[in-house]
Amino acid sequence: MEQWLLPAGVTDAEGLVLREVPVPEPGPGEVRITVRAVSINARDALILAGPFGRAGDRDLVPLSDVAGEIDAVGEGVTQWAVGDRVTDLHFAGWDDGPAPDDRGGVGLGADGDDGVLAEQVVLRADRVTRMPANLSFAEASALPVAGVTAWNAVMGRLPVGPGDTVVVIGSGGVALFALQIATAAGARVVAMGRREEQGERLLAMGATDFVNGTTVPGWAAELAGRCGGAAKVVNTIGMRAVGACLPALAGGGEVAVVGLVEHGSATLDGDALLGRELVVRGVSVGSHRMHRDLVALVEREHLRPVIDRTFPFSKAPEAFRAQAGGGLFGKLVIEVA
Ligand SMILES: NC(=O)c1ccc[n+]([C@@H]2O[C@H](COP(=O)([O-])OP(=O)(O)OC[C@H]3O[C@@H](n4cnc5c(N)ncnc54)[C@H](OP(=O)(O)O)[C@@H]3O)[C@@H](O)[C@H]2O)c1
């Protein structure tokens, strides 16, 4: 079978290597998956550039998010059968409840955990979950990171509902899932971005307002003025943007911090935070329980993840370049078979 490898020291998509390797055999407690689709995330561009997610001189099979069919089960596996359609779970060690200190690494395709950019992969039987019955493999491959992260941001800890407003930022995988999940929960969605055509497409998807953050520096206050104050901002920029997000919130509202672009320390307005009892919460993808809840919602509401573009397996490096290039509207997916 064929597999892509990110050799140690390589930090450019040109350096990815397609190689022939033996078909892996599932051991006790493992399943083998015929890979149908793999989605790429912003994290994967960070891992390619390193040093985040790169373990010194170790070669790495990249990417974490897989959808496919189980084609073999190892000894002792009773919960899965050949033909089951599954995706991976991002964390090996987080079933339910708050995030444990040790979630079992930072996901597949990072550090010491080989990823899924291959024709077949072997995973622990408890590292996979049923994919939504109504989705294609390409659509389902968008769930493990982008979908579950958006679910956690919108419905975790302080879930939104009818009468609430949610602010989404940009049009990446997480933002568009957040828009769909918040809308399904009965909330209103307003958006900030930096391109007018992006705004038109966000409005067409159901956002009721769009503000261009590059031309309206006080975008958060502007959105609050239009919607009466939001219950939630899904901050897909990063910690350093938290202060800029606070004016969007109504009293008691939450900034769910997702983004890794502007990572680092935030300078916050203490009067606003304390006086209006605002909440700042970090989001770390999510648990198996959140993943299952998302699958149920996708099936119940017939949600279809938004795919910007697909790439054939042989052109995987182009997907990495597209991810790093920005300007996305939804997910980038590599179709494998
Ligand atoms: N904490 C977690 O567990 C977790 C999980 C998933 C993702 N993430 C992080 O969350 C972020 C979003 O992930 P994603 O997969 O949705 O990324 P993505 O598909 O690459 O999309 C990023 C989107 O954010 C927009 N954007 C970035 N900075 C912006 C800014 N300053 N103002 C307005 N728009 C901005 C981009 O717009 P342009 O097209 O204009 O560049 C793009 O639409 C990434 O930083 C990712 O690493 C974190």
The ligand as an ORCA input file, in Angstrom:
! r2SCAN-3c Opt
* xyz 0 1
  N      -7.871     24.692     20.224
  C      -8.181     23.646     19.448
  O      -8.465     22.544     19.908
  C      -8.218     23.834     17.971
  C      -8.872     22.916     17.149
  C      -9.012     23.201     15.778
  C      -8.425     24.349     15.267
  N      -7.730     25.176     16.089
  C      -7.178     26.434     15.595
  O      -8.299     27.274     15.310
  C      -8.016     28.086     14.180
  C      -9.087     27.861     13.134
  O      -9.001     26.522     12.680
  P      -9.580     26.142     11.250
  O      -9.294     24.704     11.056
  O     -10.953     26.627     11.103
  O      -8.591     27.010     10.336
  P      -8.662     27.338      8.801
  O      -9.579     26.377      8.119
  O      -7.270     27.479      8.350
  O      -9.376     28.775      8.748
  C      -8.931     29.886      9.448
  C      -9.922     31.001      9.181
  O      -9.714     32.052     10.148
  C      -9.598     33.266      9.452
  N      -8.762     34.181     10.207
  C      -7.545     33.942     10.739
  N      -7.107     35.033     11.381
  C      -8.066     35.975     11.237
  C      -8.200     37.324     11.666
  N      -7.237     37.924     12.365
  N      -9.320     37.996     11.346
  C     -10.302     37.399     10.632
  N     -10.233     36.135     10.187
  C      -9.119     35.435     10.494
  C      -9.043     32.901      8.101
  O      -9.350     33.934      7.191
  P      -8.435     34.285      5.909
  O      -8.922     33.379      4.830
  O      -8.747     35.714      5.688
  O      -7.009     34.021      6.285
  C      -9.797     31.618      7.810
  O     -11.085     31.893      7.297
  C      -6.601     27.718     13.747
  O      -5.712     28.618     14.379
  C      -6.397     26.335     14.325
  O      -5.047     26.032     14.546
  C      -7.610     24.937     17.419
*
